[in-house]
Amino acid sequence: MPGNSFGKALTITTFGESHGEGIGVIIDGLESGFTLDMSELQRQMARRRPGGNSLGTKRQEPDSIEILSGIFEGKTTGTPVSILIRNTNQRSGDYTDISRIFRPGHADHTWQEKFGIRDWRGGGRSSGRETAARLAAGAIAMQILSQKGIEITAYTIQIEREIAHGRDLSCITQNRVSCPDAEAAGRMEAAIERARDEEDSVGGVVECLVTGLPAGLGEPVFDKTDALLAHAILSIGATKGIEFGDGFSVASKRGSENNDQMSSHGFLSNHAGGIQGGMTNGAPLIFRTVVKPTASIAKPQKTVDIEGNETIIRVEGRHDPCICVRVIPVIEAMTAITLLSLWYEQYGR
C-alpha cells in the first residue's frame, strides 16, 4: 500500500505537493462532539509556517486552514475531517535550472529511480512543505489530548556544537530557537546566522516531553509505544535518529544504574523515558531526535544530472539554514497523532 497514510485507530492521509495548488490531510477516526478551537489550530500552524521566523526561509505562506468536512457547528462529527492548505507563494522558477540535476542530500535521485518521474519544483511530496498537513492533523489531536490532561512540549537542545544544559521550559517562547536554556539559545542563534552567511546549514537535536500519560498505552510486541513513535518521528523529513529516556548513553551503564527502581510513591528515576516493555508506565515520556543540516545550500557541490554526467550545483531559492525550529511543532504533532491513536485503542472514542 502506498505510504501516504499513518495510524491505526486514528489515521491520517496527506496529499499535495510543495509547488502545487495546495496540500492537505484527511483525518479518520476522531471522536465526535469535540469542540475545535480554530484560533488555537491556526496558532499552531503559524509556528511552522514559512516566513514565521527570521532565522528561516524567506518564503511567505499564511498556511490558512480550510476545513472541507467532518466539522459541524464547530464540533467534530466522527466522520473524516478533510483539511486543505493552499500554496500561495511558491516560486517554481527557482528550480528550473536544476530540473535535470540531482540535489545532494535530497530525494531527487531515489525518487527518479523509483517512479521514473519526479516533481522537481521544490521536491514535490518529498518537500518539508508536506509537514504542514501533518501539523494540521496533529494540532487537532493535541487539543483533544490536552482535554484528557496530556501535554506535549518539544524544544531544541542542540544546534551544531552548541548544547543546552538547562531545562527551563518558560524560556522556550523567549528566543528564536525554542531552547529551554537562555544562554545556550544565544549561541545557537549565532551558529545559524554564521551558517547562513557562509551559504551553508546546520543540524541539531530536538527533545520532546509528554506529561499526563496513563500507564498501559501501547502493546508489548510489535505495536510498542516507542516503536510507533519512532515510526512517526522518523517519517518526518530530515530526522536521522531517535532515542528514548537515557537512550544511547545506557550502553556504558550497568543494570543497577539503568533500572528504574520503585517505591510505594512510584518510580525513583526515569531512565526508561516513560516506556517499559513497549507500554507507558505513567512517568513523563521523553525522547530526542536528531535533525540533519538542511540539504538545500548555496555552497557549490558536486553532483550528476539525469544522464549521469558530472556537474556542479548551487541550490538557489529560499531555504532554512536550520530545520530544527520549524520541525518542532511537527514533532509534537506526530507524537500527538500516535498517542491519541493508542488512547482510542485502549479506551475507545
N, C-alpha and C positions, 0 to 999 in steps of 0.2 A: 504494500500500500504506500502511495507517495507520502513522504514525511512532512506534510503541511499541517498536521493535527497533533495535539498533545493532550494527555489527560485520560481519565477513566470515568469516574463518576461525574466529574466536571471536565468537559472537553472544549478546547479552543482550536479553531482553524483559522489561520491567517491567509490573506490573499493580497495581490497587488505588487507593484514594482516601484523602485525608488523614483524613477522619472516618468512613470505612467500617470494616468488620471488621478489615481489615489491608491491608498492601501486600506485594509480593513480586517475585521475579525468577526467570526461567528462564535458565540459562547453558548454551549448547550449543556444544560443540567443545573442551572441556577435555581435556587429555591424561589417560590412565589411569595408575593406580598412584601418584598423588601423595598423600602423607600430609598431610592437612589439620590444621593446628593450630587447634582450636576456641577455645582461650583467647585466642590472638592475634586471631582473627577477631572475637571479642566485644570485645576491647580496642579494635580499630579502630572498631567500632560505637559504643562509648562516647565516642569523640572527637567524633562528630557529634550524638549523641542530645540531644533537648530536655531542658533542665534540668541538663545536664552542666557548664555554665559560668555563673558568677554574673553575667556581662555579658550573658547571652542571655535567651531566653524562660523563663517560669516553668512552662511545660507540662512535666510529668514523664513520660517514656516510657522504659522499660527497653531497648527495641529488642532484645529477645531473639530469637535466631535459631532457627528451626525448619527443619531440612533434611528435605525430604519425599522426595527421590530423588537418585540419582546418586552417593551415598557408601555404601560397604560396608566394614565393619570399619575405618573411619577413612580409607579411601583413595578417590580418585576412580575411577569405573569406566569413564569415557569416554562415558557416556550423559548426557543432560541433567540438570544439577543444578537442583532447584527449591527455593527458599527462601521461607519465609513469615515476616513480621514482623507480629505482631498489634498493633493500636491498642488501648491500654488507658486513655488519659487524655484522650480527646477531649471537648471541651465545645461541642457543636454549637449550644447555646442562645445562645452568644456572638454568633452570626451571624444569628439570626432577624430582628433589626431591619433588616438590610441585605440580606435575601434578594431584594429587588426594586430594589436600588440598586447601581450600578456603583462599585467602589472605584478611585480614581485609582491608576495605576501597576500595576494587576493585569490579569489576562487575562479579567476578568468580561465586559467589553463584546465583545471579539473572540470569546470562547467562545460567547456568546449569538448573535452574528451568524453564526458558522459552523455550530453544531449546533442552534440554536433551543431549547436546554435546557441547564441547567448545574447542577452540584452546588455550591451556594453555601456549603456547610459547610466553610469554610476553603480554598475554592478547588478542592476535588476533586483531580484529577490534575495541575492546574497548581500545586498547593502544593509548597513546598520539601520537604515530607514524602516525596515520591516519591523523593528522592535517597537515602534510607536504603536502598532496594532496590539502587540503583546501587552504593552503598558496599559492600554485602554481596558483590556480584559482584567489584568491584574489589579488595577486601581479599584474596580468594582469588587473583586474578591477581597481586597484589603478592607473595604468598607464593611463587608459582611463579617469578616473575621474580627474586626475591631469591636463590633457589637457582641461578639462572643468572648471578649476580653483578651484577644490575641493581637499583639502589636509587633510589627516588623520594621526594623531600622537597619539600613546599610550605610556604610561610610568608608571613606578612603583611609587606609592605614599606611600606605607606601606609594610614593611616586619616584620612579627611578631609584636612587640610592637614599632618598630621604624617608625616614621611618617615623611613624607616630608611636610614642610610648605611652602617652596619656589616653584615657577613655572618658573624657568629659563630653557627653553627648549634647550638652547645651551649646557646645562650640560649633556643631555641625553646620548650622544655618548662618554662622557668623563669618564664614570665609568662602572663597570661590571653589575650593576643592572638597568641600563637605568632609572635613577632617576633624576628629574629636580631640585634637591636640593643637592649640592655638599657635604655639611656637613652631611646630613642625609644618603647619599649614603654610606659613610664610615661605619656608624653604621649598615646599612643594610647588607653590605658585611660581617661584623664581625658576625652578627647574623646567617647568612647562614653557615659560617665556623664553628661556635660553634655547630650548629645542626648536621653538617656532622661529626664532631669529636665525638659527643655523639651518633652516629648511629641513628639519628632522622631527622626530616624535619620541615620546617616552611611554613606558608602560607603568604598571603598578599593581597594587593588591587592594581589593575591597573586602571588608569584613561585614557579615550580616548577623544581627542578633534578633532572635524571636523570643518573646516572653508571653506567658499566659497559656501555653500549650498544656493540655491534659496529658497524663500518662496513657500510653496504649495506642496512639495513632501509628499506622503503618503495619506491615506484615513481616513475619520473621524470615521469609526466604527470598523470593525474587523481588517483591514489592516493598523492600525496606524503605523507610523514610529517607535515609541518607542516599540510597541508590536512586530513588526517584528525584530527589533534589539535585543529585549530581547530573542526571539526565537533563533536568530542566535548565540548570545553570550553564552546563557545558554546551547546550544548544544555542546559547547566545553567542553571536559572532565576537571574536577577539578573546574569549575566555580560553585559557590554556591549562587550567588545573584547579582542583578544589581539595580542601581538607576540612575535617570536622573536629571540633574540640582542639586538643593539642596537636592533632594532625601528624605531620611527618616527624615532629620532634620526639614522638614516642619511640622511635627506632633506637634512641640512645637511653631509654629508661628501662627500669625493671618493673615487673608486675606490681611489686609492693609500692612503687611510686605512681604507677599509672592507674591502678584500680580506684574507682570512686567508692570509698568506704561510706558506711551509713550509720546513722544513729536514730533514735526514736523521733528526732526532729527532721530527719531527711538526709540527703547526701552531704558529705563533709567536703566534697570538691566536685569539680565538673570537667574532668579531663576528657570525658567522652563527648562533651558538647551537646548534652541533652538527648542523646540517642544511644540505646543499648539493645543489641540483638535486632536492630532494624526498627525498633519501636521507640517512640518518645517516652522519656522517663519522668516528665514533669519539671525537670530543670530547664533553665534557659537553653534554647538551641542556638548554637553558634558555629558558623563556618566562614572560611575565607576562600576567595577565588582570585587567581592570577589573570590579569588583563594585559595582553601584549601591546607593544607600541603600535600606533596607527600605521597601517600599511601604506597609505597614500601620503607620500612625501615628495617635495620638490627637488630634493637632492638627486643628482644623476645616479642611475642604477643600470646594471647590465640585465638584459632580458632577451627574449626571442619574439618574433612575430608569428602569425598563424601558420606560415610556411616553414617555420623553424630557423629562419635567418636571424643571426645575432644582431642586436641593436642596443642603443642607449635610450632610456626613458626618463623623462621628468614628468611627474604627475602634477598637472595643473588643477585648478579648481579650488573649492572652499572645503577644507578638511580640518578635523580636530587634531591638534598636536598631541593630545592625550585623550583617550576614550573613557578613562575611569569615571570622571564626574558625571557624564551623561548616561553611563551604563548603570549607575547606582539605582535609580528608580526602576529600571528593567529587572535588575536582580531581585529587588523587593517584589516586583510584580510576579515573576516566575515562581518565587518562593510562595507567594500567596495563592496562586493557582494550584500549586502542588498540595499545599496544606489544606485548602478548602476541599479539594477533591478527596483527600484522605478523611477529612471530617465527615463528608457526606457518606463515604463508605462505612464509617464507624457508627454514625448516629442517624443517618438518613437526612432528608431535606426538611 
